[in-house]
C-alpha cells in the first residue's frame, strides 16, 4: 500500500498570516493565505488542491475503465470545480462538479457516459469525498 504525504505550515493569524504547502514528492510547493482561499489573492488553497487531485484521479480511473472495456482513450481532459463557501457554523465544500471530455476511438456516447459514471463512483478520491455531492458531465470529442 502506498502512503503519500504533504505538509503545510502557517505563520500568523488567520487574516494576515500566510503559509506554504509542499507535496512530499517535491513536485509542488506553493504559498497560500486568507486572500488566496477566501478571495482572489496570489497562491493556492486547499480546495484548489482537492480539485487537482480529483481531476487527476478521475481521469486515471476513466482511462483504466475504458481500457478494460477495450477502448483505450487517446485523450481525457477533466476539470474539477470545488464549490466552497459559508455555511451555518463556518465554511464547507458543498459540491464538486467534474466535467470531462475524451477522445476514445470505437465507443458510442451512451457507453462512454456509463463508463464515466462508473469511474466517478470508483475513483479513490471520489470515494474519499463521498460526503459531498459530486456531479459529472461527460462528453466525447
C-alpha positions as protocol buffer text, in pm:
chain_id: "A"
residue {
  index: 1
  type: UNK
  ca { x: 0 y: 0 z: 0 }
}
residue {
  index: 2
  type: UNK
  ca { x: 131 y: 343 z: -96 }
}
residue {
  index: 3
  type: UNK
  ca { x: 147 y: 619 z: 161 }
}
residue {
  index: 4
  type: UNK
  ca { x: 153 y: 976 z: 33 }
}
residue {
  index: 5
  type: UNK
  ca { x: 243 y: 1277 z: 243 }
}
residue {
  index: 6
  type: UNK
  ca { x: 232 y: 1652 z: 205 }
}
residue {
  index: 7
  type: UNK
  ca { x: 280 y: 1923 z: 461 }
}
residue {
  index: 8
  type: UNK
  ca { x: 162 y: 2273 z: 534 }
}
residue {
  index: 9
  type: UNK
  ca { x: 300 y: 2543 z: 756 }
}
residue {
  index: 10
  type: UNK
  ca { x: 102 y: 2852 z: 864 }
}
residue {
  index: 11
  type: UNK
  ca { x: 251 y: 3165 z: 1020 }
}
residue {
  index: 12
  type: UNK
  ca { x: 43 y: 3431 z: 1193 }
}
residue {
  index: 13
  type: UNK
  ca { x: -325 y: 3488 z: 1247 }
}
residue {
  index: 14
  type: UNK
  ca { x: -595 y: 3385 z: 1001 }
}
residue {
  index: 15
  type: UNK
  ca { x: -645 y: 3711 z: 812 }
}
residue {
  index: 16
  type: UNK
  ca { x: -292 y: 3849 z: 795 }
}
residue {
  index: 17
  type: UNK
  ca { x: -89 y: 3530 z: 819 }
}
residue {
  index: 18
  type: UNK
  ca { x: 35 y: 3312 z: 536 }
}
residue {
  index: 19
  type: UNK
  ca { x: 168 y: 2969 z: 473 }
}
residue {
  index: 20
  type: UNK
  ca { x: 327 y: 2722 z: 239 }
}
residue {
  index: 21
  type: UNK
  ca { x: 208 y: 2386 z: 117 }
}
residue {
  index: 22
  type: UNK
  ca { x: 456 y: 2125 z: -5 }
}
residue {
  index: 23
  type: UNK
  ca { x: 396 y: 1793 z: -174 }
}
residue {
  index: 24
  type: UNK
  ca { x: 607 y: 1510 z: -36 }
}
residue {
  index: 25
  type: UNK
  ca { x: 728 y: 1426 z: -387 }
}
residue {
  index: 26
  type: UNK
  ca { x: 870 y: 1774 z: -431 }
}
residue {
  index: 27
  type: UNK
  ca { x: 660 y: 1827 z: -745 }
}
residue {
  index: 28
  type: UNK
  ca { x: 489 y: 2134 z: -598 }
}
residue {
  index: 29
  type: UNK
  ca { x: 548 y: 2392 z: -329 }
}
residue {
  index: 30
  type: UNK
  ca { x: 328 y: 2697 z: -308 }
}
residue {
  index: 31
  type: UNK
  ca { x: 210 y: 2977 z: -89 }
}
residue {
  index: 32
  type: UNK
  ca { x: -138 y: 3021 z: 50 }
}
residue {
  index: 33
  type: UNK
  ca { x: -315 y: 3287 z: 251 }
}
residue {
  index: 34
  type: UNK
  ca { x: -653 y: 3409 z: 365 }
}
residue {
  index: 35
  type: UNK
  ca { x: -687 y: 3601 z: 39 }
}
residue {
  index: 36
  type: UNK
  ca { x: -591 y: 3305 z: -181 }
}
residue {
  index: 37
  type: UNK
  ca { x: -856 y: 3099 z: -10 }
}
residue {
  index: 38
  type: UNK
  ca { x: -1144 y: 3339 z: 55 }
}
residue {
  index: 39
  type: UNK
  ca { x: -1084 y: 3599 z: -220 }
}
residue {
  index: 40
  type: UNK
  ca { x: -868 y: 3612 z: -532 }
}
residue {
  index: 41
  type: UNK
  ca { x: -524 y: 3650 z: -376 }
}
residue {
  index: 42
  type: UNK
  ca { x: -200 y: 3510 z: -510 }
}
residue {
  index: 43
  type: UNK
  ca { x: -130 y: 3150 z: -418 }
}
residue {
  index: 44
  type: UNK
  ca { x: -314 y: 2824 z: -386 }
}
residue {
  index: 45
  type: UNK
  ca { x: -563 y: 2689 z: -134 }
}
residue {
  index: 46
  type: UNK
  ca { x: -677 y: 2351 z: -2 }
}
residue {
  index: 47
  type: UNK
  ca { x: -985 y: 2343 z: -227 }
}
residue {
  index: 48
  type: UNK
  ca { x: -779 y: 2401 z: -542 }
}
residue {
  index: 49
  type: UNK
  ca { x: -551 y: 2115 z: -441 }
}
residue {
  index: 50
  type: UNK
  ca { x: -854 y: 1890 z: -381 }
}
residue {
  index: 51
  type: UNK
  ca { x: -981 y: 1986 z: -728 }
}
residue {
  index: 52
  type: UNK
  ca { x: -648 y: 1893 z: -886 }
}
residue {
  index: 53
  type: UNK
  ca { x: -636 y: 1561 z: -701 }
}
residue {
  index: 54
  type: UNK
  ca { x: -994 y: 1477 z: -800 }
}
residue {
  index: 55
  type: UNK
  ca { x: -946 y: 1569 z: -1168 }
}
residue {
  index: 56
  type: UNK
  ca { x: -629 y: 1359 z: -1187 }
}
residue {
  index: 57
  type: UNK
  ca { x: -775 y: 1061 z: -1004 }
}
residue {
  index: 58
  type: UNK
  ca { x: -1096 y: 1060 z: -1207 }
}
residue {
  index: 59
  type: UNK
  ca { x: -905 y: 1086 z: -1538 }
}
residue {
  index: 60
  type: UNK
  ca { x: -692 y: 786 z: -1445 }
}
residue {
  index: 61
  type: UNK
  ca { x: -994 y: 585 z: -1325 }
}
residue {
  index: 62
  type: UNK
  ca { x: -1175 y: 661 z: -1651 }
}
residue {
  index: 63
  type: UNK
  ca { x: -869 y: 562 z: -1857 }
}
residue {
  index: 64
  type: UNK
  ca { x: -849 y: 232 z: -1667 }
}
residue {
  index: 65
  type: UNK
  ca { x: -1221 y: 156 z: -1710 }
}
residue {
  index: 66
  type: UNK
  ca { x: -1220 y: 243 z: -2080 }
}
residue {
  index: 67
  type: UNK
  ca { x: -907 y: 35 z: -2141 }
}
residue {
  index: 68
  type: UNK
  ca { x: -1055 y: -264 z: -1955 }
}
residue {
  index: 69
  type: UNK
  ca { x: -1359 y: -237 z: -2184 }
}
residue {
  index: 70
  type: UNK
  ca { x: -1135 y: -248 z: -2491 }
}
residue {
  index: 71
  type: UNK
  ca { x: -1149 y: 124 z: -2570 }
}
residue {
  index: 72
  type: UNK
  ca { x: -814 y: 278 z: -2481 }
}
residue {
  index: 73
  type: UNK
  ca { x: -858 y: 657 z: -2477 }
}
residue {
  index: 74
  type: UNK
  ca { x: -646 y: 885 z: -2692 }
}
residue {
  index: 75
  type: UNK
  ca { x: -700 y: 1176 z: -2451 }
}
residue {
  index: 76
  type: UNK
  ca { x: -902 y: 1260 z: -2140 }
}
residue {
  index: 77
  type: UNK
  ca { x: -930 y: 1615 z: -2006 }
}
residue {
  index: 78
  type: UNK
  ca { x: -1110 y: 1670 z: -1676 }
}
residue {
  index: 79
  type: UNK
  ca { x: -1192 y: 1985 z: -1482 }
}
residue {
  index: 80
  type: UNK
  ca { x: -1298 y: 1959 z: -1118 }
}
residue {
  index: 81
  type: UNK
  ca { x: -1477 y: 2261 z: -972 }
}
residue {
  index: 82
  type: UNK
  ca { x: -1487 y: 2257 z: -593 }
}
residue {
  index: 83
  type: UNK
  ca { x: -1763 y: 2478 z: -452 }
}
residue {
  index: 84
  type: UNK
  ca { x: -1654 y: 2626 z: -120 }
}
residue {
  index: 85
  type: UNK
  ca { x: -1825 y: 2887 z: 90 }
}
residue {
  index: 86
  type: UNK
  ca { x: -2002 y: 2988 z: 407 }
}
residue {
  index: 87
  type: UNK
  ca { x: -2247 y: 2753 z: 575 }
}
residue {
  index: 88
  type: UNK
  ca { x: -2407 y: 2759 z: 917 }
}
residue {
  index: 89
  type: UNK
  ca { x: -2125 y: 2732 z: 1167 }
}
residue {
  index: 90
  type: UNK
  ca { x: -1837 y: 2812 z: 930 }
}
residue {
  index: 91
  type: UNK
  ca { x: -1728 y: 2716 z: 580 }
}
residue {
  index: 92
  type: UNK
  ca { x: -1760 y: 2393 z: 384 }
}
residue {
  index: 93
  type: UNK
  ca { x: -1713 y: 2227 z: 50 }
}
residue {
  index: 94
  type: UNK
  ca { x: -2070 y: 2187 z: -72 }
}
residue {
  index: 95
  type: UNK
  ca { x: -2024 y: 2023 z: -412 }
}
residue {
  index: 96
  type: UNK
  ca { x: -1770 y: 1910 z: -668 }
}
residue {
  index: 97
  type: UNK
  ca { x: -1854 y: 1930 z: -1037 }
}
residue {
  index: 98
  type: UNK
  ca { x: -1647 y: 1709 z: -1266 }
}
residue {
  index: 99
  type: UNK
  ca { x: -1650 y: 1791 z: -1636 }
}
residue {
  index: 100
  type: UNK
  ca { x: -1463 y: 1561 z: -1870 }
}
residue {
  index: 101
  type: UNK
  ca { x: -1404 y: 1544 z: -2242 }
}
residue {
  index: 102
  type: UNK
  ca { x: -1238 y: 1246 z: -2401 }
}
residue {
  index: 103
  type: UNK
  ca { x: -1130 y: 1120 z: -2737 }
}
residue {
  index: 104
  type: UNK
  ca { x: -1200 y: 747 z: -2735 }
}
residue {
  index: 105
  type: UNK
  ca { x: -1190 y: 552 z: -3060 }
}
residue {
  index: 106
  type: UNK
  ca { x: -1462 y: 292 z: -3114 }
}
residue {
  index: 107
  type: UNK
  ca { x: -1703 y: 378 z: -2832 }
}
residue {
  index: 108
  type: UNK
  ca { x: -2050 y: 532 z: -2855 }
}
residue {
  index: 109
  type: UNK
  ca { x: -2171 y: 818 z: -2634 }
}
residue {
  index: 110
  type: UNK
  ca { x: -2400 y: 602 z: -2418 }
}
residue {
  index: 111
  type: UNK
  ca { x: -2126 y: 351 z: -2337 }
}
residue {
  index: 112
  type: UNK
  ca { x: -1882 y: 634 z: -2269 }
}
residue {
  index: 113
  type: UNK
  ca { x: -2120 y: 809 z: -2029 }
}
residue {
  index: 114
  type: UNK
  ca { x: -2191 y: 483 z: -1845 }
}
residue {
  index: 115
  type: UNK
  ca { x: -1819 y: 413 z: -1812 }
}
residue {
  index: 116
  type: UNK
  ca { x: -1754 y: 769 z: -1694 }
}
residue {
  index: 117
  type: UNK
  ca { x: -2024 y: 739 z: -1427 }
}
residue {
  index: 118
  type: UNK
  ca { x: -1867 y: 416 z: -1305 }
}
residue {
  index: 119
  type: UNK
  ca { x: -1525 y: 583 z: -1293 }
}
residue {
  index: 120
  type: UNK
  ca { x: -1674 y: 866 z: -1087 }
}
residue {
  index: 121
  type: UNK
  ca { x: -1812 y: 614 z: -835 }
}
residue {
  index: 122
  type: UNK
  ca { x: -1489 y: 410 z: -820 }
}
residue {
  index: 123
  type: UNK
  ca { x: -1222 y: 681 z: -826 }
}
residue {
  index: 124
  type: UNK
  ca { x: -1046 y: 664 z: -486 }
}
residue {
  index: 125
  type: UNK
  ca { x: -1070 y: 1042 z: -440 }
}
residue {
  index: 126
  type: UNK
  ca { x: -1445 y: 1032 z: -515 }
}
residue {
  index: 127
  type: UNK
  ca { x: -1478 y: 760 z: -254 }
}
residue {
  index: 128
  type: UNK
  ca { x: -1286 y: 969 z: 0 }
}
residue {
  index: 129
  type: UNK
  ca { x: -1509 y: 1270 z: -72 }
}
residue {
  index: 130
  type: UNK
  ca { x: -1843 y: 1088 z: -79 }
}
residue {
  index: 131
  type: UNK
  ca { x: -1985 y: 1311 z: 195 }
}
residue {
  index: 132
  type: UNK
  ca { x: -2002 y: 1584 z: -71 }
}
residue {
  index: 133
  type: UNK
  ca { x: -2232 y: 1586 z: -375 }
}
residue {
  index: 134
  type: UNK
  ca { x: -2028 y: 1507 z: -688 }
}
residue {
  index: 135
  type: UNK
  ca { x: -2176 y: 1579 z: -1030 }
}
residue {
  index: 136
  type: UNK
  ca { x: -2043 y: 1467 z: -1367 }
}
residue {
  index: 137
  type: UNK
  ca { x: -2074 y: 1599 z: -1719 }
}
residue {
  index: 138
  type: UNK
  ca { x: -1906 y: 1365 z: -1968 }
}
residue {
  index: 139
  type: UNK
  ca { x: -1868 y: 1429 z: -2341 }
}
residue {
  index: 140
  type: UNK
  ca { x: -1691 y: 1252 z: -2625 }
}
residue {
  index: 141
  type: UNK
  ca { x: -1495 y: 1476 z: -2859 }
}
